[in-house]
Amino acid sequence: MAVLSIRHETLYTYERPVRFAAHRLLVRPRDSHAIRVARAVLTVSPPGEVRWMYDALGNSVCCFTPRGESTALSIVSELSIQRYPAPLDGVRIADPQTATPIVYTPPDRAVLSPFVEPVTEDPGGHLLKWLRARLGSPQEPALDFLLRLNQAIHDEFDYQARDLGAAQAPSHTVQLGAGTCRDFAWLMVEALRRLGYAARFVTGYLYSPAQSKVRGAGATHAWCEVFLPELGWTEFDPTNARSRRAPT
């Protein structure tokens, strides 16, 4: 077990007093057998109504509406997390349906269908061309292929930090040959969906010891999770070519 302390501070400042609309805060990880939230403190200024709920995906969401006017908005989340990681080292999947192409059981397909359908366009075919060049044998185990694709994104694309903006289109990332963590995660998600994998985009925090050289540490990070028979949701971080079992 690893015990991690997380402090995430968001601060907005304004030239003159402003009034605020409702905010949706995603600052708390989901509790599971792999992650336990031992302590959680949320400090907001100016004060206002705070209400917690779960969204359709089971994420813990804080609905916060500041009262009155202010020239600043401060949101500070302090967490103590107990982490029980399950590494992939030595894991071999016995299910023959996990060879490429991936095959899910009917009950799993009913739940996973929203994560299988691509949602971005590839008008010039750049993403598809890049993906096809990285396909191996049809008998390659799914886990081996995923680890290889995870490593390929890390090796072939230049990492460029970008604080603002959403993830760029995967086809644009392929053409540019560069991106930040959310671009690489989104590239892997949309590439795998085109092959029938259930994949989802995940954000959170990345632990980085002082002596390690980890991209994307010190702020929110993004990675890809893929659902595999016998393993469930499995984490792949193409920014750092890392992988491990994900909480379920």
C-alpha positions in Angstrom: 0.0 0.0 0.0 1.2 3.5 -0.8 -0.2 6.6 1.1 -0.2 9.7 -1.1 -1.1 13.3 -0.1 -2.5 15.5 -2.9 -3.1 19.3 -2.7 -4.7 20.8 -5.8 -5.3 24.6 -5.8 -7.3 26.5 -8.4 -7.2 30.3 -8.3 -9.0 32.7 -10.6 -8.6 36.5 -10.3 -10.6 39.2 -12.0 -10.1 42.9 -12.7 -13.4 43.8 -11.0 -16.0 42.1 -8.8 -18.0 39.4 -10.6 -20.9 37.1 -9.8 -20.6 33.4 -10.2 -22.5 30.6 -11.9 -22.7 27.1 -10.6 -19.4 25.1 -10.9 -18.9 21.3 -11.2 -15.8 20.2 -9.4 -14.1 16.8 -10.1 -11.6 16.7 -7.3 -12.2 13.4 -5.6 -11.1 10.0 -6.9 -13.6 7.1 -6.9 -13.2 4.8 -3.9 -12.5 1.1 -4.8 -10.5 -1.9 -3.7 -7.5 -0.2 -5.3 -8.0 3.4 -4.1 -9.3 4.6 -0.7 -9.9 8.2 0.2 -8.7 8.4 3.8 -9.2 12.1 4.2 -10.7 14.8 2.0 -10.9 18.5 2.7 -12.4 21.1 0.3 -11.9 24.8 1.0 -13.6 27.3 -1.2 -13.7 31.1 -1.3 -16.0 33.0 -1.5 -18.3 30.6 0.4 -21.4 29.2 -1.2 -23.7 26.2 -1.5 -21.8 22.9 -1.8 -23.6 19.7 -2.8 -22.1 16.3 -3.7 -23.5 13.9 -6.3 -22.5 11.0 -8.5 -22.6 11.5 -12.3 -23.7 8.8 -14.8 -20.2 7.3 -14.9 -19.9 7.0 -11.1 -17.6 10.0 -10.7 -17.9 12.0 -7.4 -19.0 15.5 -8.4 -19.1 18.6 -6.2 -21.7 21.2 -7.3 -20.5 24.5 -5.9 -22.2 27.9 -6.4 -20.3 30.8 -4.8 -22.4 33.5 -3.2 -22.2 37.3 -3.8 -19.4 39.0 -5.8 -15.7 38.8 -5.6 -12.5 39.6 -7.4 -11.1 36.1 -6.9 -12.3 32.5 -6.7 -10.2 29.9 -4.8 -10.8 26.2 -4.7 -8.3 24.0 -2.7 -8.7 20.3 -2.5 -6.6 18.3 0.0 -6.6 14.5 -0.1 -5.0 11.6 1.6 -5.1 8.6 -0.6 -4.4 4.9 0.1 -3.3 3.2 -3.1 -3.2 -0.5 -3.7 -1.7 -0.9 -7.2 -1.8 -4.2 -9.2 1.1 -4.3 -11.6 0.9 -6.1 -14.9 4.3 -7.8 -14.6 3.9 -11.5 -15.3 0.2 -11.4 -16.0 -0.9 -13.7 -18.8 -4.5 -13.9 -20.0 -5.8 -17.4 -20.6 -9.0 -16.4 -22.4 -8.4 -17.1 -26.2 -10.9 -14.3 -27.1 -8.3 -11.8 -26.0 -6.2 -12.2 -29.1 -6.7 -9.4 -31.7 -9.4 -8.6 -32.6 -10.8 -8.3 -29.1 -14.1 -10.1 -28.3 -16.3 -9.1 -25.4 -19.1 -11.2 -23.9 -22.7 -10.0 -24.5 -23.1 -8.8 -20.9 -19.9 -6.8 -21.1 -20.8 -5.4 -24.6 -24.0 -4.0 -23.2 -22.1 -1.9 -20.7 -19.0 -1.2 -22.8 -20.7 0.0 -26.0 -20.3 3.8 -25.2 -16.6 3.3 -24.9 -16.2 1.3 -28.2 -17.6 3.9 -30.6 -15.1 6.5 -31.9 -16.3 10.1 -31.4 -13.7 12.0 -33.5 -13.4 12.4 -37.3 -10.3 11.4 -39.4 -11.1 13.2 -42.7 -7.6 12.7 -44.2 -7.2 9.1 -42.9 -4.0 10.1 -41.0 -5.0 8.4 -37.8 -6.1 5.2 -39.6 -2.9 5.1 -41.7 -0.8 5.5 -38.6 -2.7 2.8 -36.7 -2.6 0.2 -39.5 1.2 0.5 -39.7 1.4 -0.6 -36.1 -0.9 -3.6 -36.3 0.8 -7.0 -35.7 -0.3 -10.6 -36.2 -4.0 -11.4 -35.7 -2.8 -13.9 -33.1 -1.0 -11.3 -31.1 -2.4 -11.3 -27.5 -4.4 -8.1 -26.8 -2.2 -7.2 -23.8 1.0 -7.5 -25.9 -0.5 -5.3 -28.6 -1.6 -2.7 -26.1 1.8 -2.5 -24.4 3.4 -2.2 -27.8 1.1 0.6 -28.9 1.5 2.4 -25.5 5.3 2.3 -26.1 5.0 3.4 -29.7 3.2 6.6 -28.8 5.8 7.4 -26.2 8.7 6.8 -28.6 7.3 8.4 -31.8 5.8 11.6 -30.5 7.4 14.6 -28.9 6.1 15.7 -25.5 5.1 19.4 -25.4 3.5 20.8 -22.2 0.3 22.8 -22.8 -1.6 24.2 -19.9 -4.7 25.4 -21.7 -7.2 23.9 -24.0 -8.9 20.5 -24.6 -7.2 17.5 -26.1 -6.4 18.0 -29.8 -7.9 15.8 -32.4 -6.0 12.5 -32.7 -5.5 13.0 -36.5 -3.9 16.4 -35.7 -1.6 14.8 -33.1 -0.5 12.3 -35.7 0.2 15.0 -38.3 1.9 17.2 -35.8 4.0 14.4 -34.3 3.7 16.1 -30.9 1.4 16.8 -28.0 0.8 16.8 -24.3 -0.4 14.0 -22.0 -4.1 14.5 -22.8 -3.3 14.5 -26.5 -1.5 11.1 -26.2 -4.2 9.6 -24.0 -6.9 10.7 -26.5 -4.9 9.4 -29.4 -4.7 6.0 -27.8 -8.3 5.9 -26.8 -9.6 6.8 -30.3 -7.1 4.5 -32.1 -8.2 1.5 -30.0 -11.9 2.2 -30.5 -11.4 1.9 -34.2 -10.2 -1.7 -33.5 -13.2 -2.6 -31.3 -11.6 -2.1 -27.9 -13.5 -0.4 -25.1 -11.2 2.5 -24.1 -11.8 5.6 -22.0 -10.0 8.9 -21.2 -9.0 9.3 -17.6 -7.6 12.2 -15.6 -6.0 12.3 -12.2 -2.6 12.6 -10.5 0.7 11.0 -11.3 3.1 10.2 -8.4 6.6 11.1 -9.3 9.5 10.6 -6.9 12.1 13.5 -7.0 14.7 11.3 -8.6 12.5 10.0 -11.5 11.9 11.7 -14.8 8.2 11.4 -15.3 6.3 13.6 -17.8 3.2 15.3 -16.6 4.0 15.1 -12.9 3.1 18.0 -10.5 -0.3 18.7 -12.1 -3.3 16.8 -13.3 -2.3 14.1 -15.7 -4.2 12.1 -18.4 -4.0 8.5 -19.5 -6.0 5.7 -21.2 -7.9 2.8 -19.7 -8.8 -0.3 -21.7 -11.2 -3.0 -20.7 -9.8 -6.5 -21.1 -11.5 -9.8 -20.3 -10.1 -11.4 -17.1 -8.3 -8.1 -16.2 -11.1 -5.5 -16.3 -10.1 -1.8 -16.8 -6.4 -1.6 -17.2 -4.3 1.6 -17.2 -2.0 2.6 -20.0 0.0 5.9 -19.8 1.4 6.5 -23.3 3.1 9.7 -22.2 5.4 7.7 -20.0 5.0 4.2 -21.5 3.7 2.8 -18.2 0.8 0.5 -17.4 -0.9 -1.2 -14.5 -4.3 -2.6 -13.4 -6.9 0.1 -12.8 -9.5 0.3 -10.0 -12.9 -1.1 -10.9 
